[in-house]
């Protein structure tokens, strides 16, 4: 399946629009809280900090949500690029298609799909089939770091996996960060990565991006 610049733009613009709304509303709340603090409304710094906690946390949650959405979009694109190599793979056995003339409940349940594969195997299929490294693609290192951040928030409360640190630099309390500015940058990086992936896996759209968005 070839990529589509218009659909990619629609998906990324929707993510950006979500981030815009949350950031704008939370930013207005934060500005209001600072003005209230300047006028002496809060009795001590704890009250001021507690008031800021809500809107600041909304921004952080929105940034993480953007990471989750981008991670899902990129994983889907990797699966699509891996689909043909997966179909041709002897290692990954079938059944990989349905016989519509002999359709049964068992044949449906036993159907294998590219979505069943772990992320690591999807990446290996793409890299071996097209002789590329995901980390070498445009924004590839950013994409891999973003996935690590997503998994850290999902499984380790945001803490960095200390096992991947140099022994002399181990910090058990280091945490991944997800802020609004990084999230905006990640949207642009995701687009660059997906377009590069299309080109290197024979999925580039036949219509140039300028004409697709005209």
Secondary structure as GFF3:
##gff-version 3
##sequence-region A 1 214
A	DSSP	alpha_helix	5	38	.	.	.	ID=ss1
A	DSSP	alpha_helix	45	88	.	.	.	ID=ss2
A	DSSP	three_ten_helix	100	102	.	.	.	ID=ss3
A	DSSP	alpha_helix	105	109	.	.	.	ID=ss4
A	DSSP	three_ten_helix	114	116	.	.	.	ID=ss5
A	DSSP	alpha_helix	119	130	.	.	.	ID=ss6
A	DSSP	three_ten_helix	134	136	.	.	.	ID=ss7
A	DSSP	alpha_helix	140	155	.	.	.	ID=ss8
A	DSSP	three_ten_helix	162	164	.	.	.	ID=ss9
A	DSSP	three_ten_helix	167	169	.	.	.	ID=ss10
A	DSSP	alpha_helix	180	200	.	.	.	ID=ss11
A	DSSP	alpha_helix	209	212	.	.	.	ID=ss12
###
